């Protein structure tokens, strides 16, 4: 049952008899009249009893009194228009989530997008501050597989298991590599979650899925049998006979004589045909690969006898030789994750103002004077420092337009200065002989001088008649 206004806003003065002792009412009648008048004023002018009895409704934006909507806007100090296109109650009710996410990057971006229609960029200067010992040297371990069933990219984020062994690992990334002989998926494994040992040419699977693949027998390294001499870091190494399937390596370290000390692989190649392809071969193919040796499908014997011939792209290197190592898990060249600890990078030292942990920078199209007060009242996290970087050009008018824009500059005063004339010296010669094979400069010329006169750009030279009648071919 709904309550009436008198029930919601009773005059407190009528309740004095219940709260003031009788002896006080008899001994201090003027005080009682003053209290009654004061309570009547509070109720008549400010409706104190009504708001006290409807406190729960005033906390609800849908039921709140109109004057409190204006108080919310004045308190927040936002750029909210006085005339809402929608119900202001609905606006403030939907903006609650913005206040709840106060202090986050998303809240700051939403603030500018919602109230200024500005797509800003939030940057944290502390991300550029030197952090000693930061960065981990990570060596990526890859399990290379040939798919039997399913899509290889579905391995991302899954736990893989071997069929006949106890190898278990979790996949963080998948890359697809296409060679002239095979399509291989390279599964990057989370190092801390590798359990057991994986064996090449065994099958892996994911529980409760149709994902099945054979572990590819891959080149895992080159063992240096002869370092040679004259090589340089970066020299490229590959096999000559198998273009499109060969591995690719490069020299990563040499001694003082240019002998190769270490080799790193940049591409693991495709030197082995998976067993599931060999076993299901319809005999349309004549040969398959086994450790970069061509095997006949008909006889399962090598069709030729030859040794691996390495090609090294080098300027002066000579004499190096290697042996290929094979396995299941290949290791990619290591790299650093995070460079804030490296002095050679674009990093700075921490200060107590901009480059500190509790600061952020807003790149906006509006001056900080327009939004700073409202930002601090709403989504700005307490105890942090905000900086502004104004974006001069934000949007380009790419839409077709029929308007023609002109800019006319009319100066108030014109300044006149002296125009200094240019001085030239005109010298005319008549050649008395021919020297076709030589080149002469003016000071060395020995012909007959017809005219030599100095003049400026505001006068004309006074030339003799014989100079004006010269054949232009001379």
N, C-alpha and C positions, 0 to 999 in steps of 0.2 A: 504494500500500500504506500503510495507516494505521500510525502509530508508537505505541508503547506509552508509558506514563507514565515508566518508567525511562529510556527513550530521550529523552524530552522534558525530563526533569529529572534529569540526572546530578549526582552529588555532585562539586562542583568540587574537593574535597580529593583525589580520586583522580587528578586531572590535574596535581597539583603537581610530580610528578617530571618532567613534560614541560616545565615552564616555569621551575623553580628550578634554578640550576646545582648541580652535585654538591658543590663545595667549600662552598657555603653550607649545604647540608643537613647536612654532616659537622661544620662549625664552629659552627652555630647550631641545634642540634636543638630547643631549647625554642621558638625562634621558629617553626619549622616546625610544631610541635604546636599552637601558638597559632593560626596561620593555618588549620590544618585544623579546629580546633574552631570558629573563627569562621565559616568557609565552611559547615560542617555546620549551624551555627545558622541561617544565612541560608536555607539550603535547607529545613531541617526546619520552621522557623517561618514563613517568608515565601515559600518556593518560588521563590527568585530564579532558579535555573537554568531552571525550567519556564517562567516568564514571559519570560525572556530568549530562549529558543528558540521561543516562540510569539508573538513580538511582532506579527507580521502578523495573526494570528488575533485578538489583543486589540484591534486597531484596527477590527475588523469587529463591528458591533453584533449580528449574527446568531450569531457564534461567541464573543463576548466572555464572560469569566468573570463570574459573578453579582456578585462584590464590586465590579466596576467600574461596574455599573449604579447601585448605591447611591452610588458616588463621583461619578458624573455628576449625580445629583439633588442631592447635597450641594454640589457646586461651583456649579451653576446657581442654587440657592436658589429654585426655582419652587414654586408651590402644587400640585404634583403629588401626588395621593393615594397613600398607601402601598399600597392594594389597587387595582390597575388593573382596569378592566372588560375591557381588552384586554391582550395580551402587552406588557409594558414595553419589550421589544426593538423591537416594531413601533411603539410610540409614539415612542420616541426616533429611530428610523430615519426616520419620516415628518416629524419636526419639523426635520430638517436644513435644508429649504428656508427655514424661518423664520430660521434663523441666517445663511444665505447672503444674505438680503435685509436684513441688519442696517442700521439707519440710515434706512430708507425709511418713508414714511407707512403703506404697506400692512403692513409688518412690525409696527409699533406697534399698528395696529388689530387684526391677527391675534393678537397677544400677548394683548390684553384679551378678545377674543372666545373664544379657545381656553381660557384658563386662569381667567378670571373671569366668562365668559358675559356680557360687558358690551359694548354697542355704544357706543363712545366717539366723540368728535369731536376731531380733531387740528387745531390752529390754529397758524399761524406769525406771531408778533407783528411780524416785520420787514415783513410785507405791508402794515402800516399806517404805516410810517415814511416821512417825507418824502424824496422822491428828486428833487432839482432837475432840471429839464428833462425830466422823465418824461412820457410820453404823446405820441402822434402824432396829428396832425389828418388824418383820413382822409376822402376824398371817394369815395363808392361809385359806380362806373360800372356801369350796367345795360344789357344788350342785351335788348330786349323782342322776343319771338318768338311766332308763331302756329304751332302744331304741324301738321305734314303727316303724319307717321307716328311711332309710338313714344310713350313716356310722357315728358313734359317733365321730370319729377323725375329721370330717369336721366341728365340732363346734369351732375348734381353730380359734381365731381371729374374731369370729362372734358375733353379738348382738342377744341375746336370749330374747324371750318374753313369758309370760304365756298366756294361752288361755282364762281363765276366770277372772284373776286378773290383776293388773297393774304392776307386777314385770318385770323389765327390767335390764339386766346386760350384760357385755361383758366378753367373755371367753379368758383367757390367756394361759391355758394349759389343756390337756386332758390326763387322765390315764385310762387304762382298767384293771378292777379287775375281776377275775374269782373265783366264789365260787361254792360250791357243789349244790346250788339251783339256782343261777342267775349269769348273766354277767352284771356288773354294770360299767358305765362310770362315772368317777369323774371329773367334770368340775371345774377348779380353776377360780374363778371370780376376776376381777379387783375391789378392794374394793371401790375405789373412784367413780366407775361408776355403783354401784348397786342402783337402784331406786325402791321404793316400797317394797313389801314383797312377798316372794315366799312361796307357800303352798304345802306341800307334797301331792302326788298322783294327783296333777293337771298336765296338759300337758304343755310343752314348745315347741316353734317352732322358725324357722328362716324365715324371710320374703323372698318370692320368691324362696324357696327351698322346697325339700321334707323332710327336717330334722324335725322329730317329736319324742318326748320322754316324758316319764312319770317321774315326780320327785319322787325319791325313798324315802320312809319313813325310815329314818336312825337313828341309835343310835347317839345322839349328846352329851351325857355325862352320868356320873354316879353320882347320888346324894347319899352322904354318910349318911346312917341312923344309923350306929354304927361304930365308928372308930376302935374298937378293941384295941389290944396292941401287942407289939413285932414285928411289921412289919418294913421293911427296904425299902429305896428308890430303886426302880427298881423291886420290887416284881410284878409278872405278874398276871393279873386278866382276867378270861374268864368264859363262861358258859359251864357247864359240858355236857349238853344234846345235843348240836348242834355242834359237831366237823365238821369243814369244812365250817360252816356258821356263827359261833360265832364272836362277836367283840373281840378285844384284847386291854387291857388297862394295865397300870402299875402305881405303886405308885410313885408320884412325890414329896410328902412332908409328913413328919411325925412329931409328937410332941416328947417330951423328953421320953415318955413312949412307943414310937413306935406306937401310934395311928395314923391312916391315916387322914391327913388333906386335901390332894388334890390328884386327879387322872387324868391322861392324857390318851387319846385314841391314839393308834398307828395303829389300823385297825378298821374300822367302821362296818365290818361284813355285813351279809345279812339276817336279821331276819324277813323280810316282803316280801311276794310275790306281785309283781305289779298288780294293778287292771286290766290292759289290758290283762294280762295273765290269771287271774282268770276268767274274763268274756268270754274269747275265749277258755277256757279249753275244749277239746274234751271228757272230762270225762275218759280219759285214766289214768290220775293221780287221786289218791284217796284223798290226803291231800294237803293243802297249809299252809304257815306260816302267822301268824298275830301277830306281837309283840312277836315273839318267842313262839307262842302257835300253836299247830297243829290243823287245822280246817278240818273237813270232807267236801269234795265237795258235797256229797250227801245230808247232813243235814245242812251245814253251821254252825255246832256246834263243840265245842272242843271235841276231841276224848278222852281226858284224863284230869284229874284235877291235876295239880301240880304247884308248885311255882318255880321261877328261882333259880337254885342252882349254886352259884358262886364258882369257883375253883381259889384259890390264891396260886401260887407257892412261898412258903415262908419257911424259916428255923424254925422260932420260933413264927410267928404271929398267932393270934387266935382272933376270935370273931367279925371280921368286916362283915358288911352287907351293901347292896346298893339297890337303886331303879334305873331302867333304864329310861333315858329321851330320847324322840324321837322328830324329827323335820325334816325340809327340808334342811337347810344349816348346815353342820358340819364344825367345826373349828379344823384344824390340830395344832399340837404343834408349838408354835412360834419359830423363829430363827432369827439370825442377818444376814443382808445383808451388807457385808463389815466389815472387822476386823481391819482396819487401826487405829481405835481409841482404840483398846484393847491392853493394855500393855503386856498381856500374849502372844501375837502373835509375829512372827518373823519380827519385824519392827525396824527401825533405826531412829535416829534423823537427821534432815536436816543439811547439811553443805553447803559451798559455792563452792564446786567443783563437786564431783561425785553425791552425793545424793541431788540433787536440781531439780527445775522444768524445767530448760532449758538444759537438758543433755540427752543423749541416748547412749546405748552400743551396739556395733556390734559384734556378735560372728561369726567369719569367719575362713576360712582355710588359709588365707593369712595374712602376716604381715601388720601392719598399714602403714609402710613406702611405700608400693606398691600402695595403693589406696587412701591415705588421701588427697593428692593434687588434684587428679581428682574428688574426692567426693565433696570437698569444692568448686570446680569450677562449679559443675553441680547441684546436688540435695540436698546438705547440706543447711539447713535453717540458715540464718544469725542470729547471736546472741546466738547460742547454742554451747554446748561442746560435742564432740564425743569421745568415749572411745572404745578401742579395746580389745577383748578377743579372743585369738587364739585357735581354735579347733585343738587338736593334731591329733586325729583320726577322719576321716570324712567318708571314704567309705571303705567297705570291699570287696576284690575280691572274690565274691561268684561263679563266672562262672568257669566251669571246665577248667583246664589248664594242658598241658603236660610238662610244664617247671618245673625243679627241682631247687630250690633256696638253695644255700649253703652259709654259712658265715664262713670264715676261719680267725682266728686271729693268727698272727705271731708276738710275742713280740720281740722287739729289744734286750732286755737283759733278761736273766734268773737269778733269785735270789735264791741262795741256802741257806738254814738255817739248824740249828742243829735239828736233829730228836731225841727228848728225849725219851729214852726207858721207857717202862711201867714195874713197879716193882710188882711182885706177891709173895705171901707166900703160898706154898703148904704144907698142913698138912694132913697126912694119919693116920687113926686110925683103930684098929681092935677091934670089939665089943666083949666083954667077956660075955654079958648077953643080955636078950631080955626084952624090956619094950614096949609092943605093944600099950599101951593106953596113952603114954605120949609123949611130944615133948621136945627135948633137943637142946640147943644151944652149940656152940663150946666150950665156956669157962666153961660150966658145964659138959662136956663129961668126963666120967671116964674110958674109954676103954684104951687099950694098944696103945701107940704112936709108929708107925713104921717109920715115916719120918716127918720132919719139916724143910723145906729149902726155903730160899729166892732166887729168880732168876728173870731175866729180859726177855723181849720178844726176845732178840737176843742171849740168851743162853738156854741150856736145863738143867732141874734139874737132879741132881745126886741121883737117888733113890736106896735104898738097894734091894737086890734080893728078900727078903721076901715080899716087897711091890709090886714088879712087878709080883709076883706069886699069888697075892690075887685073890680069886674067885670074879668076878664082881657082884655076887649076894649078897656078904657081904656088 
